[in-house]
Amino acid sequence: MRFKDKVVLITGGNSGIGLATAKRVVEEGGAVIITGRDRNSLDAAVEAIGARASGVAADVTSLGDLDRLYGGIREKYGRLDGLFANAGVATFQPIETVTEATYDALMNTNVKGVFFTIQKAIPLLANGASVVVNASVTQETGAPMTAVYSAGKAAVRSMARTFSGELLGRGIRVNAVSPGPVETPIWQRTGGLPKEAAAGMVARIKESNPMKRYGKPEEVAAAVAFLLSPESSYMAGSTIYVDGGATQL
């Protein structure tokens, strides 16, 4: 019951890694707020998580949405004990085909969204709170067709360090989880590639992984739960790789 009497916010908590983490927090005694842009999937996720979950339809690229989100949390709970800045999108394509619109869409969600999600949470974060950002192994690997996505995730990884550097005086720790390929809906929404090319990329990634498989959202959620909990109390600005050995072997 590591999260008994704790309040945790998870952005992009209506599917994949975010949803698996939300379930884990509630199973271990916490109250969780999840966000997502789609009201229907958000409602379904809240029902699947259970009674101590609530959902707020919000777009992390909208500062107005973030203000509304945190205003509601302040009114209902008065504080946050944990934050998983997880919301993100993916587009994979060759560098020469990247458009300004594609670039802006990725950076707005994956970088700007994460930055302001954390910045605007700071007044609500309890002393000793834990923040986790969702980075990616692509920040390390230089994989083809991931130039913009990888750059954004490298920026997020950097935030774990710089935010920790400023917030440690209050005992607030910021760490990162860097998943490898994981079975999540993001692979059905990659964009930028024809369907057959995307399927081929997915198969190649699986074959190149040392474990020859994709991870499960629950496997990443276990690492996030550890980072959100007091068990990781001597970690700040660090990253945990949950990637089947892709960056290590």
C-alpha positions as CSV (number, residue, x, y, z in Angstrom):
1,M,0.0,0.0,0.0
2,R,2.7,2.5,-1.0
3,F,0.2,5.1,-2.1
4,K,-2.2,5.0,0.9
5,D,-3.6,8.5,1.4
6,K,-1.6,9.8,-1.6
7,V,-2.9,11.8,-4.5
8,V,-1.3,11.2,-7.9
9,L,-2.0,12.9,-11.3
10,I,-1.3,10.9,-14.5
11,T,-1.6,12.7,-17.8
12,G,-2.5,10.6,-20.8
13,G,-3.9,8.1,-18.3
14,N,-6.7,6.9,-20.5
15,S,-4.7,4.2,-22.3
16,G,-1.4,2.3,-22.4
17,I,1.3,3.0,-19.8
18,G,-0.6,5.8,-18.2
19,L,-3.7,3.6,-17.6
20,A,-1.6,0.7,-16.3
21,T,0.1,3.0,-13.9
22,A,-3.2,4.5,-12.7
23,K,-4.5,1.0,-11.9
24,R,-1.3,0.3,-10.0
25,V,-1.6,3.4,-7.9
26,V,-5.2,2.7,-7.0
27,E,-4.4,-1.0,-6.2
28,E,-1.8,0.3,-3.8
29,G,-4.2,2.6,-1.9
30,G,-3.9,5.9,-3.8
31,A,-6.3,8.3,-5.3
32,V,-5.6,9.1,-9.0
33,I,-6.6,11.8,-11.4
34,I,-6.1,10.9,-15.1
35,T,-6.3,13.2,-18.1
36,G,-6.9,12.6,-21.8
37,R,-8.3,14.4,-24.8
38,D,-11.1,11.9,-25.6
39,R,-14.0,12.0,-23.2
40,N,-15.3,8.5,-24.1
41,S,-12.0,6.7,-23.6
42,L,-11.4,8.7,-20.4
43,D,-14.7,7.7,-18.9
44,A,-14.0,4.0,-19.8
45,A,-10.6,4.2,-18.2
46,V,-12.0,5.7,-15.0
47,E,-14.6,2.9,-14.8
48,A,-11.8,0.3,-15.3
49,I,-9.6,1.8,-12.7
50,G,-12.2,2.0,-9.9
51,A,-13.7,4.2,-7.3
52,R,-10.7,6.2,-6.3
53,A,-10.1,7.4,-9.9
54,S,-11.4,10.6,-11.5
55,G,-10.9,11.8,-15.1
56,V,-10.4,15.3,-16.5
57,A,-10.7,16.0,-20.2
58,A,-7.7,18.1,-20.9
59,D,-5.1,18.8,-23.6
60,V,-1.6,19.3,-22.2
61,T,-0.7,21.7,-25.0
62,S,-3.4,24.1,-23.7
63,L,-2.2,26.2,-20.8
64,G,-5.9,27.1,-20.1
65,D,-6.7,23.4,-19.8
66,L,-3.8,22.9,-17.4
67,D,-5.0,25.8,-15.3
68,R,-8.5,24.3,-15.1
69,L,-7.1,20.9,-14.3
70,Y,-5.0,22.2,-11.4
71,G,-7.7,24.4,-10.2
72,G,-10.0,21.4,-9.8
73,I,-7.3,19.4,-8.1
74,R,-6.6,22.2,-5.6
75,E,-10.3,22.5,-4.8
76,K,-10.9,18.7,-4.3
77,Y,-7.6,17.6,-2.8
78,G,-5.5,20.6,-2.0
79,R,-2.2,19.0,-3.0
80,L,-0.4,16.4,-5.2
81,D,1.9,13.8,-3.9
82,G,2.9,12.4,-7.3
83,L,2.8,13.3,-10.9
84,F,3.4,11.2,-14.0
85,A,3.9,13.4,-17.0
86,N,3.0,10.7,-19.5
87,A,0.9,12.3,-22.3
88,G,2.6,12.1,-25.6
89,V,2.2,11.4,-29.4
90,A,4.4,9.7,-31.9
91,T,5.1,10.3,-35.6
92,F,7.8,8.4,-37.4
93,Q,9.1,9.4,-40.8
94,P,12.2,10.2,-42.8
95,I,13.8,13.5,-41.9
96,E,13.3,14.9,-45.4
97,T,9.5,14.4,-45.2
98,V,9.0,16.1,-41.8
99,T,6.8,19.2,-42.2
100,E,6.6,22.2,-39.9
101,A,3.1,21.0,-38.9
102,T,4.4,17.6,-37.9
103,Y,7.3,19.1,-36.0
104,D,5.1,21.5,-34.1
105,A,2.5,18.8,-33.2
106,L,5.2,16.6,-31.7
107,M,7.1,19.3,-29.9
108,N,3.9,20.9,-28.5
109,T,2.7,17.7,-26.9
110,N,5.9,15.9,-26.0
111,V,8.0,18.9,-24.9
112,K,5.9,22.0,-24.2
113,G,3.1,19.8,-22.7
114,V,5.5,18.1,-20.3
115,F,7.2,21.3,-19.3
116,F,4.1,23.2,-18.4
117,T,2.4,20.2,-16.9
118,I,5.2,20.1,-14.3
119,Q,5.7,23.9,-14.0
120,K,2.0,24.5,-13.3
121,A,1.9,21.6,-10.8
122,I,4.7,23.0,-8.6
123,P,2.5,25.1,-6.3
124,L,0.4,21.9,-5.6
125,L,3.3,19.5,-5.1
126,A,3.6,18.5,-1.5
127,N,7.1,18.6,0.1
128,G,8.6,15.3,-0.7
129,A,6.5,14.7,-3.8
130,S,7.8,12.6,-6.7
131,V,7.5,13.5,-10.4
132,V,8.1,11.0,-13.2
133,V,8.5,11.9,-16.9
134,N,8.0,9.5,-19.8
135,A,11.1,9.6,-22.0
136,S,12.1,6.9,-24.4
137,V,15.0,4.7,-25.5
138,T,15.0,6.6,-28.8
139,Q,16.9,9.4,-27.0
140,E,19.9,7.0,-26.9
141,T,19.7,5.0,-30.0
142,G,19.6,7.3,-33.0
143,A,17.0,5.1,-34.7
144,P,16.0,6.0,-38.3
145,M,12.7,7.9,-38.8
146,T,12.6,9.1,-35.2
147,A,14.5,12.5,-35.5
148,V,11.8,14.7,-34.1
149,Y,10.4,12.2,-31.7
150,S,13.8,11.4,-30.3
151,A,14.8,15.0,-30.0
152,G,11.6,15.7,-28.0
153,K,12.2,12.7,-25.7
154,A,15.8,13.9,-25.1
155,A,14.4,17.2,-24.0
156,V,12.1,15.4,-21.6
157,R,15.0,13.4,-20.2
158,S,16.9,16.7,-19.6
159,M,13.9,18.0,-17.7
160,A,14.2,15.2,-15.1
161,R,17.6,16.7,-14.3
162,T,16.9,20.4,-14.5
163,F,13.6,20.3,-12.6
164,S,15.2,18.1,-9.9
165,G,18.0,20.7,-9.6
166,E,15.5,23.4,-8.8
167,L,13.0,21.5,-6.7
168,L,15.2,19.3,-4.5
169,G,15.2,22.0,-1.8
170,R,11.6,21.1,-1.2
171,G,12.4,17.4,-1.3
172,I,10.7,17.1,-4.7
173,R,12.3,14.5,-6.9
174,V,12.0,14.3,-10.7
175,N,13.0,11.1,-12.5
176,A,12.5,9.6,-15.9
177,V,11.3,6.2,-17.2
178,S,12.6,5.3,-20.7
179,P,10.5,2.5,-22.2
180,G,11.6,0.5,-25.2
181,P,8.9,-0.8,-27.6
182,V,5.8,-1.4,-25.6
183,E,2.4,-2.8,-26.7
184,T,0.3,0.4,-26.5
185,P,-2.2,2.1,-28.8
186,I,0.5,4.6,-29.9
187,W,1.6,2.1,-32.5
188,Q,-1.8,2.4,-34.2
189,R,-1.5,6.2,-34.3
190,T,2.1,6.7,-35.4
191,G,1.3,8.8,-38.5
192,G,3.9,9.8,-41.1
193,L,4.2,6.4,-42.7
194,P,2.0,4.3,-44.9
195,K,0.3,1.4,-43.1
196,E,2.5,-1.3,-44.6
197,A,5.7,0.6,-43.9
198,A,4.6,1.2,-40.2
199,A,3.8,-2.5,-39.8
200,G,7.3,-3.3,-41.2
201,M,8.9,-1.0,-38.8
202,V,7.0,-2.5,-35.8
203,A,8.2,-6.0,-36.9
204,R,11.8,-4.9,-37.3
205,I,11.8,-3.2,-33.8
206,K,10.5,-6.5,-32.3
207,E,13.1,-8.6,-34.0
208,S,16.0,-6.3,-33.1
209,N,15.1,-6.3,-29.4
210,P,17.3,-8.6,-27.3
211,M,14.1,-10.2,-25.8
212,K,12.5,-10.5,-29.2
213,R,9.3,-9.0,-27.9
214,Y,7.5,-5.9,-27.1
215,G,7.1,-5.0,-23.4
216,K,3.7,-4.8,-21.6
217,P,2.4,-1.5,-20.2
218,E,2.3,-3.2,-16.8
219,E,6.0,-3.8,-16.9
220,V,6.7,0.0,-17.4
221,A,4.0,0.8,-14.8
222,A,5.9,-1.2,-12.2
223,A,9.0,1.0,-12.7
224,V,6.9,4.2,-12.6
225,A,5.2,3.1,-9.4
226,F,8.7,2.6,-7.9
227,L,9.8,6.1,-8.9
228,L,6.6,7.7,-7.6
229,S,6.9,5.9,-4.3
230,P,9.1,6.6,-1.2
231,E,11.2,3.5,-2.2
232,S,13.0,5.6,-4.7
233,S,13.8,8.3,-2.1
234,Y,17.5,8.5,-3.0
235,M,17.0,9.0,-6.7
236,A,16.8,12.4,-8.5
237,G,17.4,13.3,-12.1
238,S,17.8,9.6,-12.9
239,T,16.3,7.3,-15.5
240,I,15.1,3.7,-15.5
241,Y,15.3,1.9,-18.8
242,V,12.5,-0.7,-19.3
243,D,13.4,-1.8,-22.8
244,G,14.2,-5.5,-22.9
245,G,17.9,-4.7,-22.8
246,A,17.8,-2.6,-26.0
247,T,20.1,0.1,-24.7
248,Q,22.4,-2.2,-22.7
249,L,23.0,-5.3,-24.7
